[in-house]
């Protein structure tokens, strides 16, 4: 008789044992591991643009699509992601999005034609966009009382992933070539995929969003458009530099590795500004810190035009855009009263701002093609930064005497 088929009293087969429940510490670790993977696919393209341009014979405008396409996807897919969640389940959709991110990152490194290169880039953007939107849904559903902790760590991890990819991509490319440097980021993305499989196994039955009342997006609200314009200008400046700061430095005579370090100083300063401005902005009327952050970014661009030291001006620009980014994420909450209304405003702001922001890398590339250098591009970015500053006096909340309940909950991943 086969004794292995008998089950011992009081014991169940290992396959039948339920997964351990999802604890907060495990959830935080998994969220951090995923967040670390949601920017390298975009940021790593910057240090590689000169090599990719040479390999495929691209114009600067065409090369800008490697950053513009993922940015555009982040805006366009903010709308269908919740519907996918409702139909297929949040965790299944996140796992699928992360799987697309892994495959597309590998595929881009092996691309042998321009269409394949751009198709893989679109896959990277789709994976980042969908996973990023639904992480907030997971936090709100599973740990609503600790949303501030999760979102703070999430935002910090996004910036840390940006910094690591900015600093490491150039040296990897110098040592092994741009294809290895592009494909290397699929390996940590695979780690993020495995992390969310752990979440899905330990939180069964909690991944389907309940039915919520539908709230129309604020297409006719002046204040919503002002917030969207401010956020769009800030993202326009940020992604223009994410795409072209390293190529600007290469054109100025730096190596790819050295240019990557300049980009890393940009992402580090952005990361540091995010929580700092959040702490400083304790009053419901945020126009003063919004003006300060926008002014810092504008000054940094002026200093870059004047030829100041690259690491310093990159840090100044990023510190201003990082502060503006952190503050802008709180503005929809200031103008709304219910979670459903807040979600509709956030979806509207993301749709408008990231769609416009996608034009930033493309406009810089187009001007570089036309003029032969980046001088006119910097003037354009300066004008957009000036518009951002000019918008701040109009970002008055409905009631400046309103008490802030929480300053961090609205920081939905972007």
C-alpha positions in Angstrom: 0.0 0.0 0.0 1.2 3.5 -0.8 1.6 5.1 2.6 2.4 8.4 1.0 -1.2 8.8 0.0 -2.4 8.7 3.6 -2.7 11.9 5.4 -1.6 12.0 9.0 -4.2 13.0 11.5 -4.5 16.7 12.1 -2.4 17.5 9.1 -3.3 18.7 5.6 -1.3 18.3 2.4 1.0 21.3 1.8 -0.8 22.3 -1.3 -4.0 22.7 0.6 -2.5 25.0 3.3 -3.8 28.5 2.9 -1.4 31.3 2.3 -0.4 33.4 5.3 -2.5 36.5 5.7 -1.1 39.7 4.2 0.5 41.8 7.0 1.2 45.5 6.7 4.9 44.9 6.7 4.7 42.4 3.8 2.4 44.7 1.9 4.7 47.7 2.4 7.6 45.6 1.1 5.7 44.5 -2.0 4.5 48.0 -2.7 8.0 49.4 -2.5 9.4 46.6 -4.7 6.8 47.4 -7.4 7.2 51.2 -7.1 10.9 50.9 -7.6 10.2 49.4 -11.1 7.7 52.0 -12.3 10.2 54.6 -13.5 13.4 52.9 -14.8 11.7 52.1 -18.1 11.2 55.8 -18.7 14.2 57.3 -17.0 16.8 54.9 -18.4 15.9 56.0 -22.0 17.6 59.4 -21.3 21.2 58.3 -21.0 20.7 55.9 -23.9 19.2 58.3 -26.4 22.5 59.3 -28.2 23.3 55.6 -28.7 19.7 54.7 -29.9 19.8 57.7 -32.3 23.0 56.3 -33.8 21.8 52.7 -33.9 18.4 53.4 -35.6 19.2 56.7 -37.5 16.5 58.5 -35.6 15.8 62.2 -35.6 15.8 63.9 -32.3 12.0 64.3 -32.6 11.6 60.5 -33.2 14.0 59.7 -30.3 11.8 61.9 -28.0 9.0 59.4 -28.4 10.9 57.0 -26.1 9.9 59.2 -23.2 6.8 60.9 -24.7 5.0 57.6 -25.4 5.1 56.3 -21.8 4.1 59.7 -20.4 1.2 59.8 -22.8 0.1 56.3 -21.7 0.1 57.4 -18.1 -2.5 60.0 -18.9 -4.7 58.0 -21.4 -4.8 54.8 -19.3 -5.8 56.6 -16.1 -9.4 56.2 -17.3 -9.8 52.6 -18.4 -7.7 51.1 -15.5 -10.5 51.2 -13.0 -12.8 49.5 -15.5 -10.3 46.7 -16.0 -10.1 46.4 -12.2 -13.9 46.1 -11.9 -14.0 43.4 -14.6 -11.0 41.2 -13.9 -10.0 42.0 -10.4 -7.3 44.5 -9.2 -4.5 42.0 -8.4 -4.9 40.1 -11.7 -4.8 43.4 -13.6 -1.7 44.6 -11.7 0.1 41.2 -12.3 -0.8 41.4 -16.0 0.5 45.0 -16.2 3.8 44.1 -14.5 4.2 41.1 -16.8 3.7 43.4 -19.8 6.3 45.7 -18.3 8.9 42.9 -18.0 8.3 41.5 -21.5 8.3 45.0 -23.1 11.5 46.0 -21.4 13.2 42.9 -22.7 11.7 43.4 -26.1 13.0 46.9 -26.4 16.6 45.8 -25.8 16.3 43.4 -28.7 14.4 45.7 -31.1 15.8 45.4 -34.6 13.5 48.0 -36.2 12.0 51.4 -35.3 8.4 50.0 -35.2 9.4 47.3 -32.7 11.3 49.8 -30.7 8.3 52.1 -30.3 5.8 49.2 -29.8 7.9 47.9 -26.9 8.1 51.4 -25.5 4.3 51.6 -25.6 4.2 48.3 -23.8 6.4 49.7 -21.1 4.2 52.8 -20.8 1.0 50.6 -20.6 2.5 48.4 -17.8 3.6 51.4 -15.8 0.4 53.3 -16.2 -2.1 50.6 -15.3 0.0 49.2 -12.3 0.6 52.7 -11.0 -3.1 53.7 -11.0 -4.3 50.5 -9.2 -1.7 50.5 -6.5 -3.6 53.3 -4.8 -6.8 51.2 -5.1 -5.0 48.4 -3.2 -3.9 50.7 -0.5 -7.3 52.2 0.0 -9.1 48.8 0.0 -6.6 47.0 2.2 -5.0 49.6 4.5 -7.1 52.7 4.5 -6.0 53.8 7.9 -2.3 53.7 6.8 -2.7 55.4 3.4 -0.4 58.2 4.3 2.4 55.8 5.2 2.0 53.7 2.0 1.7 56.7 -0.3 4.8 58.4 1.2 6.9 55.3 0.8 5.4 54.7 -2.7 6.3 58.2 -3.8 9.8 57.9 -2.3 10.3 54.5 -4.0 9.3 55.9 -7.4 11.9 58.6 -7.0 14.5 56.1 -5.8 13.9 53.9 -8.8 14.4 56.9 -11.0 17.6 57.8 -9.3 19.1 54.3 -9.5 18.2 53.9 -13.2 19.6 57.4 -14.0 22.9 56.7 -12.2 23.4 53.1 -13.4 22.2 53.0 -17.0 25.2 55.1 -18.3 27.9 52.9 -16.7 26.1 49.7 -17.8 25.9 51.1 -21.4 29.6 52.0 -21.3 30.6 48.6 -20.1 28.2 46.4 -22.2 26.4 48.4 -24.8 23.1 50.2 -24.8 21.0 47.0 -25.4 22.2 45.4 -22.2 21.7 48.7 -20.4 18.1 48.9 -21.6 17.3 45.2 -21.0 18.9 45.1 -17.5 15.8 46.8 -16.0 13.6 43.9 -16.9 15.2 41.8 -14.1 14.2 44.1 -11.2 10.8 44.5 -12.9 10.5 40.7 -12.7 11.1 41.0 -8.9 8.2 43.5 -8.7 6.0 41.0 -10.6 6.8 38.2 -8.1 6.2 40.6 -5.2 2.6 41.2 -6.4 2.0 37.5 -6.9 2.7 37.3 -3.2 0.1 40.0 -2.5 -2.5 38.2 -4.7 -2.0 34.9 -2.9 -2.2 36.5 0.6 -5.2 38.7 0.0 -7.7 36.4 -1.7 -11.1 37.8 -2.5 -10.1 41.4 -1.8 -9.0 42.4 -5.2 -12.4 43.3 -6.8 -13.4 46.9 -6.4 -16.9 47.4 -5.0 -19.5 49.3 -7.0 -19.1 53.0 -6.4 -21.3 55.8 -7.5 -20.2 57.4 -10.8 -19.1 61.0 -10.6 -18.6 63.0 -13.8 -15.2 64.5 -14.4 -15.0 68.3 -13.9 -14.8 69.3 -17.5 -16.6 72.6 -16.9 -14.9 73.6 -13.7 -12.5 76.5 -14.0 -10.5 75.5 -10.9 -10.0 72.0 -12.2 -8.6 73.3 -15.4 -6.2 75.6 -13.5 -5.0 72.7 -11.4 -4.5 70.7 -14.6 -2.6 73.5 -16.3 -0.3 73.9 -13.4 0.4 70.2 -13.1 0.8 69.9 -16.9 3.4 72.7 -17.0 5.3 71.0 -14.1 5.2 67.6 -15.8 6.1 69.2 -19.2 9.3 70.6 -17.6 10.1 67.4 -15.6 9.8 65.0 -18.5 11.5 67.3 -21.0 14.6 67.1 -18.7 14.2 63.4 -17.9 14.4 62.8 -21.7 17.0 65.3 -22.7 19.2 66.3 -19.7 21.6 63.5 -20.3 21.9 64.1 -24.1 22.4 67.8 -23.4 25.4 66.9 -21.3 26.7 64.4 -23.8 26.5 67.1 -26.4 28.4 69.4 -24.1 31.3 66.9 -24.0 30.5 64.6 -21.1 30.6 60.8 -21.3 27.4 58.8 -21.1 28.3 57.8 -17.5 29.0 61.3 -16.4 25.8 62.6 -18.1 23.9 59.9 -16.2 25.2 61.2 -12.9 23.9 64.7 -13.8 20.5 63.1 -14.4 20.9 61.3 -11.1 21.4 64.6 -9.3 18.2 65.7 -10.9 16.2 62.7 -9.6 17.7 62.9 -6.1 16.8 66.5 -5.7 13.3 65.7 -6.9 13.0 63.0 -4.4 14.1 65.2 -1.5 11.8 68.0 -2.4 8.7 65.8 -2.5 8.3 65.2 1.3 9.9 68.6 2.3 7.3 70.7 0.5 4.5 68.4 1.8 5.6 69.1 5.4 5.9 72.9 4.7 2.5 73.2 3.2 0.3 72.9 6.3 -2.3 75.6 5.4 -5.2 75.0 3.1 -4.2 77.8 0.9 -1.1 76.5 -0.8 -0.4 79.3 -3.2 2.7 80.6 -1.4 4.6 77.3 -1.4 3.3 76.6 -5.0 4.8 80.0 -6.1 8.1 79.3 -4.3 8.5 75.9 -5.9 7.6 77.2 -9.4 10.0 80.1 -8.9 12.9 77.8 -7.9 12.4 75.7 -11.0 12.3 78.8 -13.2 15.5 80.1 -11.6 17.3 76.8 -12.2 16.5 77.0 -15.9 17.8 80.5 -16.1 21.0 79.4 -14.4 21.3 76.6 -16.9 21.0 79.1 -19.7 23.8 81.2 -18.0 26.1 78.2 -18.0 26.2 77.4 -14.3 27.6 74.0 -13.1 25.4 71.2 -14.5 24.9 69.2 -11.3 23.9 72.3 -9.3 21.4 73.6 -11.9 19.9 70.2 -12.4 19.4 69.9 -8.6 17.8 73.3 -8.5 15.4 72.6 -11.3 14.4 69.3 -9.9 14.0 70.7 -6.4 11.4 73.2 -7.7 9.6 70.7 -9.9 9.6 68.1 -7.1 8.0 70.5 -4.6 5.4 71.6 -7.2 4.6 68.0 -7.9 4.1 67.1 -4.3 1.9 70.2 -3.7 -0.1 69.8 -6.9 -1.2 66.3 -5.9 -3.0 67.8 -2.9 -5.0 70.3 -4.9 -7.8 68.0 -6.1 -8.5 67.1 -2.4 -8.7 70.7 -1.5 -11.5 71.3 -4.1 -13.6 68.1 -3.4 -15.6 66.7 -0.6 -16.2 63.0 -1.3 -13.8 60.1 -2.3 -15.7 59.6 -5.5 -15.4 63.3 -6.4 -11.7 63.3 -5.5 -11.1 60.3 -7.8 -12.9 62.0 -10.7 -10.8 65.2 -10.3 -7.6 63.1 -10.0 -8.5 61.2 -13.2 -9.2 64.5 -15.0 -6.0 66.1 -13.8 -3.9 63.1 -14.8 -5.6 62.8 -18.2 -5.0 66.5 -19.1 -1.6 67.0 -17.5 0.2 63.9 -18.8 -1.3 64.2 -22.3 0.2 67.7 -22.4 3.4 66.7 -20.6 4.1 64.1 -23.3 4.6 67.0 -25.7 7.6 68.2 -23.6 10.2 65.6 -24.8 8.8 65.9 -28.4 9.0 69.7 -28.5 12.6 69.6 -27.3 13.5 67.1 -29.9 11.8 69.0 -32.7 13.6 72.2 -31.8 16.9 70.4 -31.5 16.4 69.0 -35.1 15.5 72.5 -36.4 18.2 74.6 -34.6 21.1 72.2 -34.2 21.5 72.7 -30.5 19.4 72.8 -27.3 19.5 76.6 -26.8 16.0 77.3 -28.2 14.6 74.3 -26.3 15.7 75.8 -23.0 14.0 79.0 -23.9 10.8 77.1 -24.5 11.1 75.2 -21.2 11.7 78.5 -19.5 8.5 79.9 -21.0 6.5 76.9 -19.8 8.0 77.2 -16.3 7.0 80.9 -16.3 3.4 80.0 -17.2 3.4 77.6 -14.2 4.5 80.4 -11.9 1.9 82.8 -13.4 -0.8 80.2 -12.7 -0.1 80.0 -8.9 -2.0 83.1 -7.8 -5.2 81.7 -9.3 -5.0 78.3 -7.4 -7.1 79.6 -4.5 -9.1 76.9 -2.7 -12.8 77.2 -2.3 -12.5 78.1 1.4 -9.1 79.3 2.6 -10.2 78.8 6.2 -10.8 75.1 5.7 -9.0 72.8 8.1 -6.7 70.2 6.6 -7.7 66.7 7.7 -4.8 64.9 6.1 -2.0 66.2 3.8 -0.8 63.0 2.3 -3.8 60.8 1.4 -4.4 62.3 -2.0 -0.9 61.5 -3.3 -2.1 59.0 -5.8 0.8 57.4 -7.8 1.5 59.1 -11.1 
